[in-house]
Amino acid sequence: MKLFTFFPFLILAVTLHLSAQECEPFFPMEQGAHFEMTSYDAKGKVTSSVKQTVLEKNVQENKVELTVKMESFSAKGKAMEPKEYKVSCEEGVFKIDMSYFIDEEAMKNYRNMEATVEGNALDYPSSMRAGQTLPDGEIKISIGMGGINIMNMRVLISDRKVEGTESVTTPAGTFDCFKISYNIETKFGIKIERRAVEWIAKNVGVVRTESYKGDKLEARTELTRLEK
């Protein structure tokens, strides 16, 4: 069962005026901004795609928050269950809601049950630099009915390190990116562990991601369209 979409990740760029805390957005922040990510297997075959649109922008004194709609499609164009998630910029840190990594298609069978959600956001500080270690991101979901636990799910992104900066070219253009490596662990009955690398740009978001099992490349995702 598919549990999450790896990364159209790790994804979005926020175009935003700097606050007093000098927060740098890593996502397109204008309402109506639209971007698309395409995923490929190790041989370069398209496996899925994701379209994301900024639905709403909420500006507060020290915080800007976006509501983002995410629509996923199979390689043949079949639409999956859409979802919404939040990203924000506050106090010098850009944050992605960890619910971004939960696949709504996998969760739809549990909608009428009791759910307990715990977790934090995935942080991208404005002061990122080569060699810097970034905080972990985690989300836990417990599903039950009548006080009886039925299912537990967990997604953990850990060991995040800024490897440096690189210029990355995709069908959407050429972008100056931070290169970040990390581990991703999912547990939904069975535990799956992978090593990943992402390239993320200011005011754009995730431009490319690569997923590895050991030293072997398993999948990659690229930004293929961007409209601000």
Disulfide bonds with the S-S distance in Angstrom:
Cys23-Cys89 2.01
